[in-house]
Amino acid sequence: QVQLVESGGGLVQAGGSLKLSCTTSTNIFLTNIMAWYRQAPGKQRELVADIHIGGSENYADSVKGRFTISRNYPKNTVYLQMNSLKPEDTAIYYCNVKPPKNEYWGQGAQVTVSS
């Protein structure tokens, strides 16, 4: 019933940019903090950024100044604009609510940044 679909991943060189999209249901979108998480091989999943109902944004220190989270109400979509990408940004990126619900985890979007 619940579906969170990520798109926009890919392979880029260091310094490049990518924009991820996550589309969900109206109910989830309007009643939850939306967030992007990522997990690199062998590492714990971490919170990258989130956006509150009122529009306030929060970012992990590692991406602050490079990533921007935003939302589109009519489309029930959350975006993550990633600029100045670094090899350490390589991971699978997931969209979920905050705090995350286990049932919402999907396949994610693979982001690979080459040196």
Secondary structure, 3 states (H helix, E strand, C coil): CCCCEEECCEEEECCCCEEEEEECCHHHHHHCEEEEEEECCCCCCEEEEEECCCCCEEECCCCCCCEEEEEECCCCEEEEEECCCCHHHCEEEEEEEECCCHHHCCCCEEEEEEC
